[in-house]
Amino acid sequence: MKKSEIIFSIVVILLFLGSIISYGVVASNRRSEENNNFYDQNSVDQNQPAQVYYAIIDSNILEVYPQLIFISNTNEFDKEIIDGDLRIIDGVKKVTSNFTQLQDGNISFMANIIYDAAKKESIIENISKLNYLNNLEFYQYAKFSLSSDKINLINDSNQSLEYEFSEGAVEGIANVDSMQGDSVTGQFQVVFSGSTPVQYMFLELKNNSSAPQVIFSNISLPVSYWKPQIKIIAEGSLDIIFDENNIKDLFNDDNVFVSISTVGNLEYSFSSDVNIDNLNLALNTIKDENENVFDNFSIDANENILVISFSENIDVTDYNFLKNKLQEIGLTPLMVSSEPIKVYEIIFPIDDFSESDIDTKLKENNLVLKSMQQQAIFNVSELTIENKKYFYDENEMDVWVNVDDVNEELISLQVQAYVSRNNILFMSLSQNK
């Protein structure tokens, strides 16, 4: 069991044994202790043994009380010293505490704190600064919704019962960061005296509202400013001898960034009289004897289609060698569906080149211009995605935008974001095609 789970279990045990009642700590805006639904002493039948039942259910946080509970390891065993240090923290109104001994013999300190709700974060920060408190775990009291439907409960002996609770709400323990309105999953615990429930409690196990999730959507944003950089994508056949130095000479600039890769597969159909087993054997032999010629292959025996994939470093010599080998084994294509090509990504500063100038230069070297983009900077500190506002720690993000859209007021973007509540943890942006 993880340390946090052990500590949480301690909190559960203490609360379940009646710690809340013995402490007598009830925040001013909670229901009074006489009506506290944790425990109903008048309903206890002393002749009936108490039975603990529980169920994992979904709930919503109806209210968060200004009352913290924390538990920690400590090497300070003077309770008055700890309580005194807690009481002088700005925003703390009342402190009730106790020591408890764990099964391993270690002593832990547990405290209930009623506080000024506006100062919750600073209170937690100041408690964490007390150097004799270690491995602190904070929780808070809250009210949770309770379904009016019958709830299936079970105990540790695997006995089950079905019970309908009319109150519609139950108090319990929430994670310290949980908020009013959050959707949560937790353990609903009930103590029965005979057939009468005498103690209720809800323990949050998972906050569904704050759990990180991935969202995909489209947004339109204005460009904050444009960077003076152009990126072009061009394509050419494998037999074109045109390297990084040639491109730098073409643009007359040694600072041009160039990336050349090979993409695509060799795909073609073959005659139905080709023996598939012999073809598999022949291709594996070619690969074993010439490992750099291709990466992999697949054969569709029903459609008589061969697909061969390549690494990014395949050159025209190896490619032609492979095609000759295929002819040697008697594999003549009936129709070539696709062949690998070279893709050139070129980034350079904006100068006097127009799109037509660049297109002409590329065509003179047997390259085809596929796209031309300029780098746009967008403000992303606050974004509204699907009618919900999100906040991001990054102020700006750059996106390559088609040069035809440079004068547009808004740019349509595809957003992929990893979010928690209203916060963006990570995000990528790209222009919609």
C-alpha positions in Angstrom: 0.0 0.0 0.0 1.2 3.5 -0.8 2.1 5.9 2.0 -0.7 8.2 1.0 -3.2 5.3 1.1 -1.9 4.3 4.6 -2.3 7.9 5.9 -5.7 8.2 4.3 -6.7 4.9 6.1 -5.6 6.4 9.4 -7.9 9.4 8.8 -10.7 7.0 8.0 -10.2 4.9 11.1 -10.0 7.9 13.4 -13.1 9.5 11.9 -14.9 6.2 11.9 -14.2 5.5 15.6 -16.0 8.7 16.4 -13.1 11.2 16.4 -15.3 13.9 15.0 -17.7 13.6 17.9 -15.0 13.4 20.5 -13.3 16.4 19.1 -16.5 18.4 19.1 -15.2 20.5 16.3 -18.0 21.7 14.1 -17.6 24.7 11.8 -20.1 27.5 12.2 -21.7 26.9 8.8 -22.0 23.1 9.2 -25.2 21.6 10.6 -25.2 21.5 14.4 -23.6 18.6 16.3 -27.1 17.5 17.5 -28.1 17.0 13.8 -24.7 15.9 12.5 -25.4 12.9 10.3 -22.1 11.2 11.1 -23.6 9.6 14.1 -27.0 9.2 15.7 -26.5 8.0 19.4 -30.3 7.8 20.0 -30.6 5.1 17.3 -28.0 2.8 18.8 -29.3 -0.5 20.0 -26.8 -1.7 22.6 -28.0 -5.3 22.1 -27.2 -5.2 18.4 -23.6 -5.5 17.2 -22.4 -2.7 14.9 -22.0 -3.7 11.2 -20.0 -1.6 8.8 -21.2 -1.6 5.2 -19.8 0.4 2.2 -20.3 1.0 -1.5 -18.3 2.8 -4.2 -20.5 5.5 -5.7 -20.4 8.6 -7.7 -21.3 11.9 -6.1 -21.1 15.7 -6.4 -19.6 18.0 -3.8 -22.5 20.2 -2.6 -20.4 22.3 -0.1 -16.9 22.5 1.1 -16.6 23.5 4.8 -13.8 25.8 6.1 -12.4 22.9 8.1 -9.1 21.1 7.4 -7.9 17.8 8.7 -4.3 16.9 8.4 -2.1 14.1 9.6 1.7 13.9 9.7 4.7 12.2 11.2 6.5 14.3 13.9 9.4 14.4 16.2 7.7 17.0 18.4 5.5 15.3 21.1 4.5 18.4 23.1 1.0 18.9 21.9 0.8 22.4 23.4 3.7 23.5 21.3 2.2 22.2 18.0 -1.2 23.6 18.8 0.3 26.9 19.7 2.2 27.2 16.5 -1.0 26.3 14.5 -3.2 28.8 16.4 -0.9 31.8 15.6 -1.1 31.1 11.8 -3.1 33.9 10.2 -6.6 32.7 9.3 -6.7 29.8 11.8 -9.7 30.1 14.1 -9.7 26.9 16.1 -7.4 23.9 16.5 -8.2 20.5 18.0 -5.6 17.8 17.8 -4.5 14.4 19.0 -1.7 11.9 18.7 -2.2 8.3 17.4 0.0 5.3 17.3 0.3 3.4 14.1 0.5 -0.4 13.7 4.3 -0.1 13.1 4.7 1.8 16.4 5.3 5.2 14.9 3.4 8.2 16.4 1.4 10.4 14.1 -0.1 13.8 14.8 -3.7 14.6 13.6 -5.4 18.0 13.7 -8.8 19.5 12.9 -8.5 23.2 11.9 -11.4 25.6 11.4 -10.1 28.5 9.3 -10.9 31.6 7.3 -11.9 30.2 3.9 -10.2 33.1 2.1 -6.8 32.1 3.6 -6.8 28.4 3.0 -3.8 28.2 0.7 -1.6 30.4 2.9 -2.6 28.3 6.0 -1.6 25.1 4.3 1.7 26.7 3.2 2.5 27.9 6.7 1.6 24.5 8.3 3.9 22.9 5.8 6.8 25.2 7.0 6.7 23.7 10.5 9.9 21.7 10.3 8.8 19.1 12.9 5.9 18.0 10.8 6.8 15.6 8.0 4.9 13.7 5.3 1.9 16.0 5.7 -1.4 14.9 4.2 -4.2 17.4 4.0 -8.0 16.8 3.6 -11.1 18.9 4.1 -14.6 18.3 5.3 -17.4 18.5 2.7 -21.0 17.7 2.0 -21.7 15.2 -0.8 -24.8 14.4 -2.7 -26.4 11.1 -2.1 -28.7 9.3 -4.6 -32.3 8.8 -3.6 -32.2 5.4 -5.3 -31.4 2.3 -3.4 -27.7 1.7 -2.8 -26.2 -1.8 -2.8 -23.9 -2.0 0.2 -21.4 -4.7 1.2 -19.4 -5.5 4.3 -16.0 -7.2 4.8 -17.7 -10.6 5.1 -19.1 -10.1 1.6 -22.6 -9.8 2.9 -24.7 -7.3 1.0 -27.9 -5.3 1.6 -29.9 -2.8 -0.3 -30.8 0.4 1.4 -32.6 3.7 0.4 -31.3 6.8 2.1 -33.8 9.7 2.2 -31.5 12.6 3.3 -30.0 13.2 -0.1 -26.6 14.3 1.3 -23.9 13.0 3.5 -20.8 14.7 5.1 -17.3 13.3 4.8 -13.8 13.8 3.7 -12.7 15.4 0.4 -9.2 15.8 -1.1 -7.8 19.2 -0.1 -7.9 20.6 -3.7 -11.5 19.5 -4.4 -14.1 22.2 -4.9 -17.8 22.8 -4.7 -19.6 21.3 -7.7 -16.9 18.7 -8.5 -17.9 15.3 -9.6 -16.2 12.6 -7.5 -16.1 8.9 -6.9 -15.8 7.7 -3.4 -16.6 5.2 -0.7 -19.9 5.6 1.1 -19.6 4.0 4.6 -22.6 3.2 6.8 -22.7 1.7 10.3 -25.8 -0.3 11.1 -27.1 -1.1 14.5 -29.3 -3.9 13.7 -31.2 -2.7 10.7 -30.9 1.0 11.6 -28.1 3.1 10.0 -26.4 5.1 12.9 -23.3 6.5 11.2 -22.7 7.8 7.7 -19.6 9.0 6.0 -18.3 9.6 2.4 -14.6 9.4 1.6 -13.5 10.9 -1.7 -11.3 8.5 -3.7 -11.1 10.2 -7.1 -12.0 13.6 -8.3 -13.4 13.3 -11.8 -13.6 17.0 -12.4 -9.9 17.6 -11.8 -8.6 14.4 -13.4 -6.5 15.3 -16.5 -8.2 14.8 -19.8 -7.3 15.3 -23.5 -9.5 17.5 -25.6 -9.5 17.9 -29.4 -11.2 20.9 -30.9 -11.0 23.8 -33.3 -10.6 27.5 -32.4 -10.0 30.7 -34.3 -7.4 33.2 -33.0 -5.9 36.5 -34.2 -2.2 36.5 -34.9 -0.2 38.5 -32.3 2.6 39.0 -34.8 4.5 37.3 -37.6 8.0 36.0 -37.5 10.2 36.8 -40.5 10.6 33.1 -41.4 9.2 31.1 -44.3 9.0 27.3 -44.5 8.4 25.5 -47.7 7.8 21.8 -48.4 8.9 20.5 -51.7 8.9 17.0 -53.3 11.0 15.3 -55.8 11.8 11.8 -57.1 14.6 9.6 -55.6 16.8 10.0 -58.6 17.2 13.8 -58.1 20.7 14.6 -56.9 19.9 17.7 -54.8 21.4 18.0 -51.3 21.6 20.5 -48.5 24.5 22.4 -50.2 22.6 22.7 -53.4 19.6 24.2 -51.6 21.7 26.7 -49.7 23.3 27.7 -53.1 19.8 28.0 -54.5 18.7 30.5 -51.9 22.2 32.1 -51.7 22.1 31.7 -47.9 24.2 29.5 -45.7 21.7 29.9 -42.8 18.9 28.1 -44.6 17.7 25.1 -42.6 17.2 22.0 -44.7 15.8 18.6 -43.8 15.5 15.9 -46.5 13.6 12.6 -45.9 12.2 9.8 -47.9 8.6 9.0 -47.5 6.1 6.6 -49.1 6.2 3.0 -50.1 6.8 1.0 -53.3 3.4 -0.5 -54.0 2.3 -2.4 -57.1 0.1 -5.3 -58.2 1.5 -8.5 -59.8 0.2 -11.4 -61.8 -2.0 -13.9 -60.2 0.3 -16.8 -61.3 3.1 -15.6 -58.9 3.8 -18.2 -56.2 3.3 -16.3 -52.9 5.6 -18.6 -50.9 8.4 -18.2 -53.4 7.9 -14.5 -53.4 8.1 -14.3 -49.6 11.3 -16.4 -49.6 12.9 -14.3 -52.3 12.1 -11.0 -50.6 13.5 -12.3 -47.2 16.6 -13.4 -49.0 17.1 -10.0 -50.6 16.6 -8.3 -47.2 19.0 -10.7 -45.4 21.8 -10.2 -48.0 21.2 -6.4 -48.4 19.8 -5.2 -45.1 19.8 -1.5 -46.0 17.8 -1.9 -49.2 14.3 -1.8 -47.5 12.8 -2.0 -44.0 9.9 -4.3 -44.5 7.3 -5.7 -46.9 3.8 -7.1 -46.9 1.9 -9.2 -49.5 -1.8 -9.2 -50.0 -2.4 -12.6 -51.5 -6.0 -11.9 -52.2 -5.5 -8.7 -54.2 -2.0 -9.7 -55.5 -0.4 -6.5 -54.1 3.1 -6.0 -52.8 4.0 -3.1 -50.5 7.6 -2.4 -49.6 8.6 0.2 -47.0 11.9 2.0 -46.7 14.0 3.9 -44.2 14.4 7.7 -44.6 18.0 7.1 -45.8 17.2 5.1 -48.9 19.0 6.4 -51.9 18.4 6.0 -55.6 21.2 3.4 -56.0 19.7 1.1 -53.4 16.2 1.6 -54.8 17.2 0.8 -58.3 19.1 -2.3 -57.0 15.9 -3.5 -55.3 13.8 -3.1 -58.5 16.4 -5.0 -60.5 16.4 -7.8 -57.9 12.6 -8.0 -58.2 12.9 -8.3 -61.9 15.5 -11.0 -61.5 13.1 -13.1 -59.5 10.5 -12.7 -62.2 8.3 -10.1 -60.4 7.1 -7.7 -63.1 4.6 -5.2 -61.9 1.3 -4.9 -63.7 0.7 -1.5 -62.2 2.8 0.7 -59.9 0.4 2.4 -57.4 3.1 4.4 -55.6 6.8 4.9 -55.2 8.9 6.6 -52.5 9.8 10.2 -52.9 12.1 12.8 -51.3 10.5 15.5 -49.2 12.4 18.7 -48.6 11.6 20.9 -45.6 13.3 24.3 -46.1 13.2 27.2 -43.6 14.7 30.6 -44.5 14.4 34.3 -43.6 11.9 36.4 -45.5 13.6 38.4 -48.2 12.8 39.5 -51.7 11.7 36.1 -52.8 8.0 35.8 -53.9 6.1 32.6 -54.0 6.4 32.5 -57.8 10.2 33.1 -57.6 10.6 30.1 -55.2 8.3 27.9 -57.3 10.4 28.8 -60.4 13.7 28.0 -58.7 12.4 24.6 -57.5 11.0 23.7 -60.9 14.3 24.4 -62.5 15.7 21.7 -60.2 12.8 19.2 -60.8 11.3 19.9 -57.4 7.5 20.5 -56.9 6.4 23.2 -54.3 3.7 21.6 -52.1 3.3 24.3 -49.4 4.6 27.6 -48.2 4.1 28.9 -44.7 5.0 31.8 -42.5 5.6 31.5 -38.7 2.7 33.1 -36.8 2.7 33.8 -33.0 -0.5 33.5 -31.0 -1.4 34.6 -27.5 -2.4 31.4 -25.7 -2.4 32.5 -22.0 -6.2 32.4 -22.0 -8.3 30.4 -24.5 -11.9 29.7 -24.8 -12.4 26.1 -26.1 -15.9 24.8 -26.6 -17.4 27.7 -24.5 -15.1 27.0 -21.6 -12.2 29.3 -20.5 -8.8 27.7 -20.0 -5.6 29.2 -18.6 -2.1 28.3 -19.8 1.3 29.1 -18.2 2.7 29.8 -21.7 2.0 33.2 -23.1 2.8 32.6 -26.7 2.9 29.7 -29.2 4.2 29.6 -32.8 2.3 28.0 -35.6 3.2 27.6 -39.3 0.4 29.3 -41.3 -0.2 29.2 -45.1 1.1 32.4 -46.7 -2.2 32.8 -48.4 -3.8 33.5 -45.0 -1.3 36.2 -43.8 -3.9 38.9 -44.2 -6.7 37.0 -42.5 -8.0 38.5 -39.2 -8.5 35.1 -37.6 -6.7 31.9 -38.3 -8.6 28.6 -37.9 -6.5 26.2 -35.7 -6.8 22.7 -34.5 -6.0 22.4 -30.8 -5.0 19.3 -28.8 -4.8 20.0 -25.1 -4.1 18.1 -21.9 -6.3 19.9 -19.3 -7.2 19.7 -15.6 -10.1 21.8 -14.5 -9.6 25.2 -16.2 -5.8 24.8 -16.6 -4.0 23.6 -19.7 -1.1 21.4 -18.8 0.2 20.9 -22.4 -1.1 22.0 -25.7 -0.3 21.8 -29.4 -1.7 24.0 -32.2 -1.7 23.6 -35.9 -3.5 25.3 -38.7 -6.6 23.5 -40.0 -6.2 22.2 -43.5 
